Amino acid sequence: MATIIRGGRLLEARARRAEPADLLITGDTITEIGAPGMPAPSDATVLDARGKLLHPGLINAHTHAHGNLAKGMGDRWTLELLLTAGPWISGGRTLEDKHLSAKIGAVEMVMKGCTASYDLPLEFPAPSAEGLQAVGSAYAAVGMRAVIAPMVADRTFFEAIPGLMDVLTPALQQDVDKLRLAPWKTSVDNMGRALREWKLDRDQVRLGVAPTIPHHCSDDLIRACVALSSEHGVGLHTHVAESKVQAIVGLQRYGKTLTAHLEDLGVLGPRFTVAHGVWLDDDDMRRLGDRGASVAHNPGSNMRLGNGFADMRAMLDRRVNVGLGTDGANCSDNLNLYESMRLASFVSKAQRPDLERWVTTDQVVLAATEGSARALGFEGAIGRLAPGYKADIVFLDLGHPNWIPLNDPTNQLVHTEDGGAVAHVMIGGRMVVQDRRLTTVDVAALAREAEAARERLARLNAPGRELYERLATVVGRFCPGLAHVPYHVARYVGGA
Ligand SMILES: [Zn+2]
């Protein structure tokens, strides 16, 4: 039951040190950390970590299981075009496809040093208990932790953007009508059933609730999500002010920012995570910080979709908890938290010349570990290597060129490491990656399954692709037009 890890160098991100230390693990938990050679139970398994840097498993604060089968399908698309592409790139999925898509992502993440993820899967026209179980069981099969928060809405993208329906031809209006989502009560009932009947170990895989984008949800749906979250004690997660179009539409619809609207509906609190927050203003950040809420910062996705740079430094200054994410493989496109850390650091530095306002590498490491852990509702259990915490540990090979030579482990983890040095990954005391190979899932078999699904879905979704191409010419003109309105003018016109 006990394992002693001997000879590794333990990262202390704040102190920028990595001194040799031994770790005793009992069951799934770190029970003691001590000097090299510290005593251990005689029956403890000894794990040799000489030449390895040990850091807490990275935690992905925002991704989408359904995105993995849609990896690489687009190049020049905005968030609005990505939403338009949804029925094409994520349509027609069976329960097996939902499981498979989640598994591809989980495999990629663990192999790149990530041990837990906040995942927002999509099901059309409403989430189902079976679909959520299919996603959750994929994480369990890989041996990774996750919070699975189904994306729900009761307005389509076309209903959510004022004026967009009016610029579609009557034929396109009819096609778009067929994309209508389930009534909000159906989604809420299905999520309630999933929460009551959840079969997986909640320490490993648990549920959350994700009213996906504020203006895609009626106030009734959002209030019902808040009620579910407090009844079951689970997280709430919403894309807020991700694109400028969203920020402007929020002002048009509600006469206030999306964050102010969510505050009115009782959403803001310690269980709430904003995804992105690129277009949050000072007041919004203050509201989030004062209520103990989190932001999942996804710098890669924000650049990829042309949404801009979120201001991590300003968020930290307003006491917002910041976690780090990759977003889905359909918009970022890898699920590599090392890259997210690097981009979070670079984006902060690219935003302004005042270097005292730049985030530091230790702040970035803390966001990708403790910050994300808090967003997932796993605070105090994961995100640190300390007694009482779960044994979720990444072993980096210090013989890899990324670490030759080792000068400052915190700077190098953020700015140099790219996942190439990941040798082993332990989750809950179990080796999920050993010597760069996954121990839980046959990756070659997964690739064969994925290829078969890809071919079948490409045939099935050919009409969806054709519809996307007809819609894209309209959406691709209309939405950037909205985004060209200066934000301060939209605020004035919106009355905020
Ligand atoms: Zn997202």
Residues whose N, C-alpha, C, O or C-beta is under 5 A from the ligand:
A	BS01	ZN	none
